[in-house]
Amino acid sequence: MMRVYAKAILPAGFLANGVSCGIKRKAKLDLALFYSEIPAKASCKFTTNKIIAAPLVLCKKYLKANKQFQAIIVNSGNANCFTGRDGLADAEESSRTLARASGIKKEAVLVSSTGVIGKRLPLGKIKKSIPELVAGFSVAGIDKAKKAIMTTDTFVKEISVKFNVGGKVVTICGVAKGAGMIAPNMATMLSFILTDANITQKALNRALADCVEKSFNCITVDGCMSTNDSVIMLSNGAAGNSLIDTGKNFIAFVNALRIVCLELAKMIIRDAEGASKFIQIKIKKAKSFQEAKKCALAIANSNLFKAAMYGENPNFGRIAASVGASGVDVKERDLKFKVSSLKKKNIFVDVSLGRGKSCATVYTSDLTPEYIKINAEYN
């Protein structure tokens, strides 16, 4: 049996905390810690942007050198990107300081940042707050941690799933942040997923790759890809279940993880900067999933389409034009689409290409004056 909870419930062996270190104004929470009491496997997916932030460079280095991890330290309000060697040194020093405070290796600490690009990380503030961060971690600390990762988000994005593997209860908990600069591969989003499942590294990597491709890589707010996008997953095996590798237990794990990833992705779209509409675009009868996804993203990233959705304007030529511009060789006689009422907050667009049996679903939002206002003032 699988149970879904609309809140973050830490799996066995995990602790968390969040504090205000002074990056944000008005003493808002801006430094988070996710901690496993026992060494855990890690699997990560990062942005495909060619300019990547220092924390991602460091994480990739640690992932190559190390197989066991125990902590993720996250700051919000500063992306630590486009900061050169100094930025990389700052990220490494934050991992070193946390490692010393918690008694683990620095290579066992993954680092993540989100916020303004191009400003040096206020390392002194972070180092000064790490003792408080470590001293206060607990099971209840997840309530602070999930808030400390937020930037322009208007609500916390969280979900947990519990399911059985051989008589043992396994938990997957996910939290995320993201509201703008959202485009596939991945988005201005960070997601931290924790599980107590006992699973092989190969199976963990395969499961995360599959679920990210069909969730976080299927959302777009504005077509803009960030430099810091990360999905970081830790699995510590504390549930004590029989080892998951293939077969029905792996399928059960993937099904649970897919719920976590997809629901977090949808929450990001529902919280899209300035948005008034949640839009689901489903492409059917394509030759492949990738072809269907390509068409769906062409529609979702069309400013003309998104503006029409905001204005509740049934100019569905925007859909036909976007499909044609996608590069997919669809014929006019085969193209069919259906759109739900534009008067409602949730809009559903179904498009049939008449080319095959594959489908894909992408989620997006409308384009509003408020989006422009938010991003014109963001610095």
C-alpha positions in Angstrom: 0.0 0.0 0.0 1.2 3.5 -0.9 0.3 6.6 1.2 0.9 10.1 0.0 1.3 13.0 2.5 1.1 16.7 1.6 3.9 17.5 4.0 7.6 16.8 4.4 8.1 13.7 6.7 11.7 12.9 7.2 12.7 9.3 6.5 14.4 7.2 9.2 17.9 8.4 10.0 17.5 12.0 8.6 17.6 15.3 10.5 17.3 18.9 9.2 17.4 22.5 10.3 17.1 26.0 8.9 18.5 29.3 10.3 18.8 33.0 9.3 22.4 33.8 8.5 21.8 37.3 7.2 21.9 36.8 3.4 18.2 37.8 3.2 16.7 40.9 4.8 14.4 40.9 7.9 16.0 37.9 9.4 14.4 35.5 7.0 15.5 31.8 7.0 18.2 31.5 4.4 20.5 28.6 5.4 19.3 25.0 5.4 20.8 21.6 6.4 19.6 18.1 5.4 21.6 15.5 7.4 21.8 11.7 7.4 23.0 10.1 10.6 24.5 7.3 8.6 26.4 7.5 5.3 24.1 7.6 2.3 24.2 7.0 -1.4 23.7 10.1 -3.5 22.2 10.6 -7.0 22.0 14.0 -8.6 20.8 15.8 -11.7 22.0 19.2 -12.7 21.3 22.0 -15.2 22.6 21.6 -18.7 23.4 25.3 -18.8 27.1 25.7 -19.9 27.6 28.4 -17.2 27.1 26.6 -13.9 27.4 27.8 -10.3 30.3 27.0 -8.0 28.2 24.6 -5.8 27.5 22.5 -8.9 31.2 22.4 -9.8 32.0 21.3 -6.3 29.2 18.7 -6.1 30.4 17.1 -9.4 33.9 16.9 -8.0 32.7 15.3 -4.7 30.5 12.9 -6.6 33.4 11.6 -8.6 35.7 11.2 -5.5 33.2 9.9 -3.0 30.5 7.2 -2.7 29.0 8.1 0.6 27.4 11.4 1.7 25.8 12.7 4.9 24.8 16.3 4.4 23.5 18.9 2.1 24.0 22.6 3.0 21.8 25.1 1.1 21.8 28.9 1.1 19.2 31.1 -0.5 19.5 34.7 -1.6 22.8 34.2 -3.3 23.5 31.9 -6.3 27.3 31.9 -5.9 27.5 31.9 -9.7 29.8 33.8 -12.1 32.1 34.3 -9.1 35.2 32.6 -10.5 37.8 30.9 -8.3 36.6 32.8 -5.3 33.1 31.3 -5.6 34.5 27.8 -5.8 36.7 28.4 -2.8 33.7 29.8 -0.9 31.6 26.7 -1.7 34.4 24.4 -0.6 35.0 26.3 2.6 31.3 26.1 3.5 31.4 22.3 3.1 34.6 22.1 5.1 33.2 24.2 7.9 30.0 22.1 8.1 32.0 18.9 8.0 34.1 20.0 11.0 31.0 21.0 12.9 29.3 17.7 12.3 32.3 15.4 12.5 32.2 14.1 8.9 34.5 14.5 5.8 34.0 17.6 3.6 33.6 15.4 0.6 30.5 14.0 2.3 28.8 17.4 2.2 27.0 18.4 -1.0 26.5 22.2 -1.5 23.7 24.1 -3.1 22.9 27.8 -3.6 20.1 29.9 -5.1 19.5 33.6 -5.6 21.2 36.5 -7.3 23.9 35.7 -9.8 27.2 37.5 -9.9 27.6 38.4 -6.2 30.3 37.0 -3.9 28.9 34.6 -1.3 28.8 36.2 2.2 30.9 33.3 3.5 31.6 34.9 6.9 27.8 35.0 7.6 27.4 31.4 6.6 30.4 30.1 8.6 29.3 32.0 11.7 25.8 30.4 11.5 26.9 26.8 10.9 27.4 25.9 14.6 23.8 27.0 15.2 22.6 25.1 12.1 24.3 21.9 13.3 23.4 22.2 17.0 19.7 22.6 16.2 19.2 19.8 13.6 16.3 17.5 14.4 13.4 15.6 12.9 11.2 18.7 13.4 13.9 20.8 11.8 12.5 20.0 8.4 9.9 22.7 8.9 12.6 25.3 9.0 14.8 23.8 6.3 12.0 23.7 3.7 11.4 27.4 4.2 15.1 28.4 4.2 15.5 27.2 0.6 12.8 29.6 -0.8 13.4 32.7 -2.8 10.5 34.2 -4.7 8.3 31.2 -3.8 5.0 32.1 -2.2 4.4 28.7 -0.6 6.4 25.7 0.6 6.7 22.8 -1.8 6.7 19.5 0.0 5.5 16.0 -0.2 6.2 12.5 1.3 5.3 9.0 0.2 5.3 5.8 2.3 5.2 2.3 0.8 6.1 -1.3 1.7 9.0 -3.2 0.5 9.1 -6.8 1.8 7.2 -5.9 5.0 9.3 -2.8 5.7 8.0 0.8 5.4 10.0 2.9 3.1 9.7 6.7 3.0 10.6 9.2 0.3 10.4 12.9 1.3 10.8 15.7 -1.2 11.1 19.5 -0.8 11.7 22.0 -3.6 12.0 25.7 -4.4 11.3 27.4 -7.7 8.8 30.0 -9.1 10.6 31.8 -12.0 13.4 31.2 -14.6 11.9 27.8 -15.1 12.8 25.8 -18.1 13.6 22.1 -18.6 17.0 20.7 -17.9 16.0 21.8 -15.3 14.7 25.1 -14.1 15.6 27.8 -11.5 14.7 25.1 -9.1 16.3 23.1 -6.3 14.9 19.9 -5.1 16.1 17.8 -2.2 14.8 14.2 -2.0 15.6 12.0 1.0 14.8 8.3 1.4 15.6 5.5 3.8 15.3 2.9 1.1 18.0 0.3 0.8 18.8 0.5 -2.9 21.7 -0.1 -5.2 23.5 2.9 -6.6 22.7 1.8 -10.2 19.0 1.4 -9.4 18.9 4.8 -7.6 20.5 6.6 -10.5 18.2 4.9 -13.0 15.1 5.7 -11.0 16.0 9.4 -10.5 16.9 9.9 -14.2 13.6 8.4 -15.3 11.5 10.4 -12.8 13.3 13.7 -13.4 12.9 13.4 -17.2 9.1 13.1 -16.8 8.6 15.7 -14.1 11.2 18.5 -13.5 12.2 18.3 -17.2 8.6 18.7 -18.3 7.9 22.1 -16.7 8.5 25.6 -18.0 7.5 29.0 -16.9 9.5 31.3 -19.2 11.8 29.2 -21.2 14.9 30.5 -19.3 17.4 28.0 -18.0 19.2 28.7 -14.7 22.8 28.1 -13.6 22.0 26.4 -10.3 19.3 23.9 -11.0 19.8 20.7 -9.0 17.9 17.6 -7.9 19.9 16.0 -5.1 18.8 12.7 -3.6 20.2 10.9 -0.6 19.3 7.2 0.3 20.6 5.9 3.6 19.1 2.4 3.8 17.8 3.0 7.3 14.4 1.4 6.5 16.1 -2.0 6.6 14.3 -3.4 3.6 15.7 -6.0 1.3 18.0 -4.5 -1.2 16.2 -2.9 -4.2 17.8 -3.5 -7.6 15.3 -4.8 -10.2 11.9 -6.4 -10.3 8.7 -5.5 -8.5 10.4 -3.7 -5.6 12.3 -1.4 -8.0 9.0 -0.7 -9.8 7.4 0.2 -6.5 10.3 2.5 -5.7 10.0 4.3 -9.1 6.3 4.7 -8.8 6.7 6.4 -5.4 9.6 8.6 -6.5 7.6 9.6 -9.6 4.8 10.9 -7.4 7.2 12.9 -5.4 9.0 14.5 -8.4 5.8 15.1 -10.4 3.9 16.7 -7.6 6.8 19.0 -6.7 7.1 19.9 -10.3 3.4 20.8 -10.5 3.7 22.9 -7.4 6.5 24.9 -9.0 4.2 25.7 -11.9 1.3 26.6 -9.6 3.6 29.0 -7.9 5.0 30.5 -11.1 5.9 34.1 -10.8 2.9 36.3 -11.5 0.9 33.4 -12.9 -2.9 33.2 -12.9 -3.2 30.0 -14.9 -1.9 26.4 -14.5 -1.7 24.9 -18.0 -1.3 21.2 -18.8 -0.3 20.4 -22.4 -0.6 16.8 -23.5 0.7 15.7 -26.9 -0.7 12.4 -28.2 -0.1 10.2 -31.2 3.6 11.2 -31.7 6.3 8.9 -33.0 8.2 9.0 -29.7 8.1 10.5 -26.2 10.9 12.9 -27.2 9.0 14.1 -30.2 5.8 14.6 -28.2 7.8 16.5 -25.5 9.4 18.7 -28.2 6.0 19.7 -29.5 4.6 20.3 -26.0 7.5 22.6 -25.1 7.2 24.5 -28.3 3.6 25.4 -27.3 4.5 26.0 -23.6 7.4 28.3 -24.4 5.4 30.4 -26.9 5.0 33.9 -25.4 2.1 34.4 -27.8 0.3 31.3 -26.5 1.0 32.2 -22.9 -0.3 35.7 -23.3 -3.4 34.5 -25.0 -4.0 32.2 -22.0 -3.7 35.1 -19.7 -6.1 37.1 -21.7 -8.5 34.1 -22.0 -8.3 34.7 -25.7 -9.3 31.6 -27.8 -6.7 32.3 -30.5 -5.8 28.7 -31.0 -3.8 29.5 -34.1 -1.0 30.1 -31.5 -1.1 26.3 -30.8 -1.0 25.3 -34.5 1.8 27.7 -35.2 3.9 26.5 -32.3 3.5 22.8 -33.3 4.6 23.7 -36.8 7.6 25.7 -35.5 8.7 22.8 -33.3 10.4 21.1 -36.3 8.2 18.0 -36.1 6.9 17.0 -39.5 3.2 17.1 -38.7 0.6 17.5 -41.5 -2.3 20.0 -41.1 -4.8 17.3 -41.9 -3.6 15.2 -39.0 -3.3 17.9 -36.4 -6.2 18.0 -33.9 -6.5 19.8 -30.6 -8.9 20.4 -27.8 -8.7 23.2 -25.1 -10.7 23.3 -21.9 -12.4 26.5 -20.7 -10.0 29.5 -20.5 -12.1 31.1 -17.8 -10.8 28.6 -15.2 -7.5 28.6 -13.4 -6.6 25.1 -14.6 -6.4 24.8 -18.4 -5.9 21.6 -20.3 -4.6 21.4 -23.9 -4.8 18.1 -25.7 -3.0 17.9 -29.1 -3.0 14.9 -31.4 -0.3 14.7 -34.1 -1.6 11.6 -35.9 1.9 10.2 -36.3 2.2 7.4 -33.8 1.4 6.0 -30.4 3.6 8.0 -28.0 2.6 10.9 -25.7 4.1 13.4 -23.3 2.8 15.9 -20.9 4.3 19.3 -20.1 3.2 21.9 -17.5 3.4 25.6 -17.8 1.8 28.9 -16.8 0.5 32.0 -18.5 2.5 35.2 -19.1 1.3 38.1 -17.0 2.2 41.8 -16.4 3.1 40.7 -12.8 5.8 38.3 -14.1 7.4 41.2 -15.9 7.2 43.4 -12.8 8.7 40.8 -10.5 11.7 40.2 -12.9 12.2 43.8 -13.8 12.8 44.5 -10.1 14.7 41.3 -9.1 18.4 41.9 -8.2 
